[in-house]
Amino acid sequence: MSCEKTTQVVNESDSEPEKEKINFLLAGGSVIALLSIVIYAAIDPALMNAHMGSVKMFIARYFGWWYIGLDAVFCLPIFIIPFTKYGSLKLGKPDDKPEYSIFSWMTMLICCSFAVSVVVWAVAEPVYHWMQPPLGAEAGTMDALRQSFQITIMHTGLGGFGIFAVAGACIGLPAFRCGLPINYSTAFYGLMGDKAYSKVPSTIFELIAMVVNFLGISTSIGLGLISLRFGINYLFGIHLDTTRMIFVTCLIGLGFCWSVWRGLDSGIKTLSHVNAYIAIAVFCYVLFLGPTRHILDWMIQIPGEYFGNLIYLSLYTDATEQAFDGQWMGWWKVFYWGWWFSFVPFVGGFLARISKGRSLREMLLVCTFVPVFTCIVWYTTFGVSAVYTEMAGNVSLWAEIQKDIGAGFYVMVSQWPLGYLFSIVTMFMLFVFMITSADSAAFFCSMQLTNGSAEPCRLVRMIAGFSIVILAVTLILVGGLKACQTAAVVGGLPISFLMALMLISFWKYLHEEGERLGFKKYF
């Protein structure tokens, strides 16, 4: 297929290219889907929560193998393409230069993808797997602790950032090399050619991507609200009932509006830089006030254990159903994989947008391994501090985490010098992370609604962002943490089938691009 032909078709479909045209069919479908969820929750939240739980159990039981196998296969290009001639292909024209520095590029990626995890799960998850080990170790032992960190890093490592990098390449490579719109349909250009932009398939692809994006990012915002709710109550003695939760959400909305109004460079980029510096300060505080020697020991050991067991951990399905009678997979791994999958359209599209001018090799390797090693360092520091705090017996950290998943960090630092101050700083960091997550997700949704515009208008982005925040509050009011987890698992199923098509399309596009460029060999 010809890039020139497709570009001509896309351009001809827009008789007024200087004006930003809204895809009203996609907008209407998205509004109907969102309103259906909100109205269902308003009519009978208990019934909705029960139905969501049943669907989650069904997916975990019958599609867990599919989630885990697909994630592993989807990550394969990371270990193949960078070491071939195809790794030199640029996302753009030969003379295109990157728009953003490595620092800005990485901070925007990290802030839009795993932002909430750095506060909520970095403390809670290592303690959970240490006290409730799924792989046969005795609870509370050093063997259980080793397994805990391997599992925790598995959930936030290559299996997540690897698929984001590949998804970004699936969209960004044909978009910038062939002058195509930056929307989800472009990921299927290699497989479908011009037909990917016809009304029916493009609407189906992008509607699924939009709804799944709403569910995925709402899960993250919902988890952030859970942590904020505990922190505000713990630090200031203010219980967030429904009215106050809506008020806090409105504050997030105001911050989001400011970010949208400032634009991509002055909004998301600036906030990402600010939060990166705050995160470094919080990281140093935990590193030097926590058990520093133990943290550094584990920081060297954990990567070796994780990468040494990477294949086993990545493909582990609990086939014998020994981990909590087979329920552990649904609680943790299938939840994480569904959560990552639901982020694929949004993070892939946003990453493609900010990666113009980068080589395919650079995109796949840097966008995978820089965030992975950042996760290893961050989760080791916070996880080791949490576990050794529990061991010391100064505070009942495990008991508090069981009561409220958002309790971990605040309870851990409550006995440390300047603990109150850094709890407030961390709450602010979480608040900003939620703003950047909502803004970047809204940026992706707006690109879809405006037929792949690289700079969607502010009004469309605001409407998309507020829709995300509204859905997040709905999930919290319906069922809290369990509702957020269920939304992620359910959202991941439809997008998983499209991910398989994305990968086939990507390989086909690479093959045809190699033939066009005269590549006789892969290496």
N, C-alpha and C positions, 0 to 999 in steps of 0.2 A: 504494500500500500504506500501511497505517496504523502509525505508531510505537506507538500504544496497543495495537493488536492483537498486534503482535510481542512487546511487553513482557509482555503477559498470557500469551502462549504460553510464553515463556521462564520466567516465574515459575511457571506451572502445572506445568512439567516438573520443578520442584524442590520437592518436598513439604515439605522441611525447609530453608528458605532460610537459617536461622541457622547451619546446619552446612555445613562445606566438604566437598563431595562430589568424589571423585576419579573421573575417567573411566578406568576400568580397561581398557576396550577400546583406548583410545589409548595408555595406559601399556604394555599388553602388546605392541602392535604396535611401539612405539618400542624396547622392550627386545629384541625379536626382531631388529629391524634392526641395533641396536647390537652385539648378541652375534654376529650373522652376520659383521659386518665384523671384529670382534676375533678370532673363531675362525679365519676365513679367513686373517687375517694371521699367526696363530700356527702354522697348519698349513704354509703355504708362502708366506712373505713375498715371495720373489722372483717367484713366479708372480702373486701379487696385484698387485705393483708393475708387472709387464709388462702385465697385463690393464687396469689403471687407465691406463697410458700409451697403450694402443691406443684406449681409449674417449675419452680426452682428445683425441687426434689426430683421431678421427672427428668429435667435436663441433666442434673448431676448424675443420675443413675444410668441414663441411656445415651447420653452424649458426652460424658466425661472423657472417654477415650478419644473422641473426635476433637475436642478442645485441645487436649494434650498433644496428640499426634500432629494436628494442624500447626500448632505453635512451633513445634520442632522443625517441621518441613519449611514453614514460612521464613525461618531464620537462616536456612541453608545459604542463600545468596551472600550473606555476610562473610562466609568462610570460602566462597568460591570466586565471586566476581572481582573483588579487589586485587586478586593475584593473576588476573587475565588482562588482555588488551582492553576489554570493555571497561575496566576500572578507570581508564583515562578519559572516558566520555564525559563531557561537561554538561551540566544542567544549564544550557543556554548556548549562545553563539561562541565561537572560539575566542573572541576578544572580550566577552563579558567578564566583569570582575565581581567578586562577592560584595553584596550590599552591607554586610555586617561583619564585624571582627569576630574572631573565634570566641572571645569572652561573651559578647552580646548574643551571638548565635546559640551558645550553650546555655546561657542563663534563661533565654526565652524558651528554649526547649524544655529545660528542667522545670521552670515555673509553670508551664502550661500542662505538664504531664503528671509528675508525681508529687506535686507541691504539698498537698494535704498529708501525704504519707509521712513526710519528714517529722511531723509533730504527733500524729495519731498513732501510727504503726511502729515507728522507730523504737519506741519504748515498750509498747504493749505486746507486739508480736514475739520478740525474742523471749519475753517472760512467759507468754502463753505456751510456746512449744517446749520451753524448759520445764514447766510445771505439768504440762499435758503432752508428753512426747508421743508422736504418732508412729515412730519407727522401732519401737520395742525397747528403748532405753528406760531405765528406772527414773521416775520423776524426781527432779531436783538434784540430779547428779551431774558431774562434769561430762559424762558421756552424753547425757541428755542436752547439755549446754552446747556441745559441739554440733550435735544434730540440729539443734534449734537455729544456730546461725547459718548452717548450710541451707536449711529450709527457708529461712527468712530472706537470705540473699537470692535464692532461687526465685522466690515470688516477685522480687523487685529488680532482677538482673537482666540477663540476656533475653529471657523469654518475653520481657516487656519492651525494652528499648530496641532490641533487635527487630521486632516486627514494626515498630514505629519507623525505624530507619528504612526498612524495605518498603513500607507503605509510602513514605515520602518519595522514594525513588520511583515507585510505580506511577505516581502522579506527576512529579516534578520533571522527570527525564523527558517524556513525550511532550509535556506542556511547554517547556522552555526550548526544546530543540525543534519542535514543529509549530510553535506559535499557537498552541491550543489553550483554551480557557483552563484556569486552575480550579477545576471542580472534580467531584468524585468520578464522574463518567469518564474522565480522561484516563483513569487507571485501566479502563477496558479497551482503550484505543488499539493496542496491539492485537487484541483478539477480534474486535468487531469493526475496526476502522471507522468510516463515517457514520455507520449505523449506531455507534455509541452515543451520538448526539441527536438522534431522532427522538421525537417527543415521548413515545411510550417507554423505551428502555432507559433513557436518561432520567425520566421522572421516577421510575421505579427505583433505580440505583440511588438517586439523590434523596428520595423520600425515606428510604430505609436508612441511609446514612444520617439524615437529619434526626429522625426519631431515635435511633440508637445513640447518636451524639447527645441528645437531650438526656437520655437515661444514664449514660456513662458519666457525663460531667455533673449531672445532678447528684449522682452517687458521691462524687468527690466533695461537692459543696455541702451535701448533707452530712458527711462524716466530719467536715470542718465545723459545721454548726454544732454537732454533738460535742466536739472538743471546746468550742467557744462557750457553749452552755455550761459545761462543767467548770471551765476556768473562771467565768464571770461569777458563778455561784461560790466557788472555792476562795477566790481572792477578795471579792467585794460583798459576798453574802446576798447577792441578788439572784433570786430564782427566776429563770426564764420560762414563764408560762406561754401560752399560745400568742397572746398579744405582744409580749416582749420579744418573743422569737421573731415575729413579723417585723417588729421595730428594728432589731438587729439586722434582719435581712434587708430592710430599707436602707440601712447605713451602708451595707455592702453594695446595694444598688447605686447609691450616691457616688461611692468610690469608683464603681464601674462606669458610671456616666462621665466622670472626670476623665478616666482613662480613654474611653471611646472618643470623647471630644478632642483630646490631645492627639489622637491618631496613633498609628503603629509605632513610629519612631519615638515620639514624645510621651506616649502612653505606656503600652506594654513594655517597650524597651527600657524606659526610665524606671518604671516600677520593678522590673526584673533586676536591674542593676542595684537599686536600693535594697531589695530583699536579699540579693546575693551578699551584700556587705553585712546586713543584719544576720543572715544565716552563718556567715564566717565568725561573727562575734559570739553568737550563741554556741556554735561548735567549739570555739576555743574555751568558752566558759565551762562547758561540760567536760572537755578534755582535761583541763587543768584542775578543776574542782572535783572531778570524779577520780576513780582509781587509775591514775594516768599510766602507771607501769603495766597494769593488767590490760588496759586498752591497747597500748602499743604492742604488747605481746600478741594479743588476739588479732590486731590489725594486720600483722604479718602472716599469722597462721590461717586465718579464715579464707583469704583468696586461694591458698593452696588446696584447702579441703574442698572449697566450692568448685574450682575448676577441675580438681582431680576426680570429683564425683559428678561432673556436669551432665554426662549422658544419662547416668542412672537417675539423677534427680529430675532431669527434664522429662524423662519418659515414665516416671513412676506413676502408676495408676491405682495402686492399692488393690491389685487384682484379687488378692486373698481376703479382702475386706476385713483386715485385722485392726485397722485404725479406727477405734471407736465404732465398731460394728459397721464399718463401711461408710459412716457419715462424715468422716474427716475431709474427704475429697470435696464434698459439697460445701462444707464450712469454709474451707481455705483454698485449695488449689483451683478448683473449678470456678470459685468466686473470683479469684485473682485473674485467671485466664479470660473469663467473661468480661471482667472490668477492663483489662488491657484491650481485648477485641473491640469493645464498645468505643474505645478511644482511637481506634485505627483510622477511621475516616477523618476525624477532626485533627488529630496530631499529625497524621500523614499529610493532609492538605495544608495545615499551617506550616509544617516543617518544609514542605515543598515551596511554599511562598517565600520563606526567609532564606532559602538555600540557593537561590539563583547565582550562577557563577562558580559554584563548587563542582569539583569532579565527583563522579560516581564513587570512586574509591574513598575519597575524603568523606563523603556523606555517610557511606555505610560504616566505615571504621570509626570515625570520630563521633558520630551521633549514636553509636552503640556503646563503645568502650569508655568514653569520657563519663557519661552518666552512670554506667555500671560501676566504675571504680569510685565515683562520687558516692553512690549508694553504699558500697562496701565500707568506705571510710565513715560515712555518717551513721549507718545502722550499727556498725561495730562500736563506735564511740557511745552512742546513746543506749544501745542494748547491753553492752558490758556494764555501763554505769547503773542501769536499772537492775540487772541481775545481782551485782555486788551490793547494791543498796538493800535489796531483799535479803541477801545473805547476812548482812550486818545486823538486821533486825531493828534498825532505827525507826522505820516506818513499815506498815503493812501494805507494801506496794501491790502485791499480787491480789490481796483481798479487795483493794480499791479498784483495780483494773477489772476484776470480775463484776463489780457493781456498775462500773461505767467505763467504757473503753477509752473515753477521753481524759481519764484521770491521770494517766501515766506520768507525763512530764511534770505536771504541777506538784504532784505528791512527791516525786523523786527529788526535786530541788527544794522542797519546803524546809529541809533541815540544813541547807547549804547557805553560806554567806551570800548575800545579795540575791537569794532565791526569789524573793517577792518581786524585785525589780526585773529580773530576767524572765520571770513568768509573764509579766506585763509585756516585755519586749517580744517574747515568743508569741503571745496572743496577737500582737500587732503584725508580726511576721506572717502568722497564719491568715489574718485578715487580708493582708496584701496578696498572699498566694491565692486566696479565693477570688479576689478581684481579677488577677491576671489570668487565672484559669477560666473564669466566666468570659472575660474579654476575648481571649484567644479562641475559645469555643464559639463565641458569638461571631468572631471574625470569619471562622470557617463557614458557619451557617449562612452568613451574609454573602460570602462568595458564591455559595450554592444558589441562594435566592436571587442573585444578580447575574446569573449565567457565567460564573467564573471570573468576575471582576477582581483585579488584584487590589483595588482600593474601594471596597464597598462603602456606601454612604453611611453617615453616622446614625441616621434615624433607623435604618434597617438593623444595624448592629445593636442599637439600644433595645429595640423590640425583641430581637433574638436573645440578648443577654437577660432581660427581665423574664422572658419565658423560661429560661434555664433556672433562674433563682426561684420562681414560683413553683416549678416542679420539684426542686430540692426541698422546699418547705413542705410541700404536699407529702413527700416520702417520709420526712421526719414525723409529721403529725399522724400519718397512717400507721407506721410501725417502727420508727427509729432505725437502729443499725440493721436489723433484719430486713427491713423494707429496702434500704439502700443496697445491701448485698444482693437481694433478689433482683432488683432492677438491673444491676450489672450483669448477673448471670443470664437473665432473660434477654437483655439487649445484645449480648454477645452471640446468641445463636444465629439470627438471620444474617448478621454481618460475617459470620464465620464462613458461610457458603460463598459469599461474594469474595472473601479473601482468597479462597481457593481459585476462583476465576481470575482475580487480580494477579496471582502468581503466574498462572499459565499465560496470561496476556503479557506480563512483563518479560518472560523468557522469549515469547514469540517476537515481541518488539525488539529485544536485544539482538536476536538472530537476524532479523531483517535489516536492522541498522548496521550490523556487522557486514552483511552482504553489500549494503550500499556503500560502505566505507572501504570495502575490499579486504576485510579481515580474512586471511586464509587459515590462520591458526588462532587458537584461543590465547596462547601465551607468546 
